[in-house]
Amino acid sequence: MVKQNNAMGSLDSYLPILILSVLGAGFAAVNLLMSKVLAPQRPTDAKEMPYECGIVPTYGPPERFPVRFYLVAMIFVIFDIEIIFLFPFAVVYNQLGRFGLIEIIVFVAAVFISFIYLVANGALDWGPIKRVRPASDRTSSSTIRRVGSSTDQAA
């Protein structure tokens, strides 16, 4: 039997990480180089316009997505990750005992409290934003004057 050197055996396990790091850095460098080489050298307005299937855009881009859209996406990711962590717990539940149960309850409680916080702040309200005016802003005399003045001008 040939004895293997422990120091050399432990360094062999880092070789795939080194190869992946070199490939990742090389991929990034090639992409940056190709974007410089293939970029328009003399840009014009026509070259800088977005290309949409050959259709010339007649109006500007749509408005930005509301923040609520991203909040719902983040809620989805959070609960997706929670489910991913609950599967291994369910598999080894008997081996973890009471400690595992307490830890998973703390984990689920933290996620649930964050969900309650997001719902309380309106993360799942998709309707238009309701602008509530203070009650002191309107009085009966100002409402009558406003209604009376608009009907007098219309007649």
HUWOLIN-V684577 format. One record per residue. SS is DSSP state (helix for helix, strand for strand, loop for the rest). OMEGA is omega in whole degrees, -180 to 180 (999 if undefined). D_CENTER is the distance of its C-alpha to the mean C-alpha in whole Angstrom. Layout:
SS_OMEGA_D_CENTER, SS_OMEGA_D_CENTER
This chain:
loop_179_56, loop_179_54, loop_-180_52, loop_-180_49, loop_-179_48, helix_-179_45, helix_-179_43, helix_179_43, helix_-179_42, helix_178_39, helix_179_38, helix_-179_38, loop_178_35, loop_-178_33, helix_177_34, helix_178_31, helix_178_29, helix_180_31, helix_179_31, helix_178_27, helix_178_27, helix_178_29, helix_178_28, helix_179_24, helix_178_26, helix_178_28, helix_179_26, helix_-179_24, helix_179_27, helix_179_28, helix_179_25, helix_179_26, helix_-179_30, helix_178_29, helix_176_27, helix_-177_30, helix_-175_33, helix_-180_31, loop_178_30, loop_-178_32, loop_178_35, loop_-175_36, loop_174_33, loop_179_34, helix_-179_33, helix_180_33, helix_-177_31, helix_179_28, loop_176_27, loop_-179_25, loop_-178_26, strand_175_25, loop_178_28, loop_-179_31, strand_178_30, loop_-178_31, loop_-180_28, loop_179_30, loop_-177_27, loop_179_25, loop_179_21, loop_180_19, loop_180_18, loop_176_14, loop_176_12, loop_-179_12, helix_-180_10, helix_178_10, helix_-179_9, helix_177_5, helix_178_7, helix_177_8, helix_179_6, helix_177_5, helix_178_9, helix_-179_9, helix_-180_8, helix_-179_10, helix_175_13, helix_179_13, helix_178_14, helix_179_16, helix_179_18, helix_179_18, helix_-179_20, helix_180_22, helix_178_24, helix_177_25, helix_-180_26, helix_-179_28, helix_-176_30, loop_-177_31, helix_-177_32, helix_-179_36, helix_-177_36, helix_178_33, helix_-176_35, helix_180_35, helix_179_33, helix_179_30, helix_179_30, helix_-179_30, helix_-180_27, helix_176_25, helix_177_26, helix_180_24, helix_-180_21, helix_179_21, helix_179_22, helix_179_19, helix_-179_17, helix_178_19, helix_177_19, helix_177_16, helix_178_15, helix_178_18, helix_180_17, helix_179_14, helix_180_16, helix_179_19, loop_174_17, loop_-179_16, loop_-178_13, loop_177_14, loop_-176_17, loop_-179_17, loop_178_20, loop_-179_21, loop_180_21, loop_177_24, loop_-177_26, loop_178_29, loop_179_32, loop_-178_34, helix_-178_37, helix_-177_39, helix_-177_38, loop_173_41, loop_-179_44, helix_-179_47, helix_180_49, helix_178_46, helix_179_45, helix_180_48, helix_-180_49, helix_180_46, helix_-180_47, helix_-179_50, helix_-180_50, helix_179_47, helix_178_50, helix_179_53, helix_-179_51, helix_-176_51, loop_999_54
